[in-house]
Amino acid sequence: MIQDVQSLFAAVERGELSAETAFARLQGLAVRDLGHTRLDTDREARCGAPEVVFGAGKTPAQTIEVSRALLEAHGRFLATRVPRETAIALLAAIPDAVHHERASCVTADRREKVVVRGRILVVSAGTSDEPVADEAAITARFVGARADVLRDVGVAGLHRLLAHQDDLRAADALVVVAGMEGALPSVVGGLTDVPVIAVPTSVGYGASFGGLAALLAMLNSCAAGVTVVNIDNGFGAGFAAARIAARTGSSQR
């Protein structure tokens, strides 16, 4: 795309194109039409990270074509909620891609230089919450943050969490993932001044209503500084946390 933009500028300089025509063509370069999908190839310049592939509902062929186009445009891609059949096909088509099976994500990164800005800590209440927690961590890394995961520290054994208070305070942003009654984000929010992004999961017995109980508990948190994303939305939480970290954290190469 950079070469295309340079060619447009050169044509204007030579008088072969008017500025108005070049501007119209430049807008067209920001969209790549694949027929089934119109890729926003300018999103990284505007928002700091490329468009992400949502794998659910797409055919394997569509997911492969979109992923290849993003890899060509940006040197990397992230596909989330990828069915196993699609993941197998994607790995066959792009051999250097990585399947994060538990998180149902596939990634590839061919960039030579990567700048890491800030640190995210993803806090997972229980082992059953880890698919969502891993999706959050993978997303945060894709956006550009360092992301670690603190696993199985739910409120049923509070001492497990209290042993890691220094880790909580060292992060630039926290993603706290919990199902059942969803109490963990409130506890974490009461222990640190770090921004907390709460993720309710659909883990729980019948009266949890597929994560609705955890969602409502988190929305009604009495701890200051807790914000909430949708049920099982590890992607949204990881993306938001990485943006916070990019604004507040230090950079590493």
Number of C-alpha atoms within 10 A of each C-alpha: 14 9 8 12 14 11 13 21 17 13 15 16 12 10 10 11 15 13 15 10 11 18 14 10 14 16 10 11 17 15 15 17 12 12 8 10 13 12 20 16 19 20 15 13 9 9 11 13 18 24 19 20 21 14 24 15 11 15 12 19 13 17 23 23 16 22 26 19 18 22 20 13 16 19 15 21 25 24 24 21 19 25 17 14 10 21 25 14 15 25 17 12 15 15 10 12 19 16 19 17 15 12 20 20 25 25 22 21 16 14 10 6 7 11 11 21 24 24 27 28 26 33 29 27 27 19 13 16 24 24 20 27 34 26 25 33 29 25 28 30 19 24 24 22 30 24 26 18 18 17 18 19 21 23 19 12 11 12 11 14 21 15 10 12 13 10 13 23 16 14 21 26 29 32 31 30 34 36 29 25 21 30 23 28 32 22 17 25 24 15 14 18 14 18 21 26 25 34 36 34 30 22 21 20 11 9 11 18 14 19 26 21 20 28 29 14 19 26 17 12 20 13 16 13 16 23 18 22 18 16 21 25 19 33 24 18 30 33 22 20 30 32 21 20 26 21 11 14 20 13 15 11 7
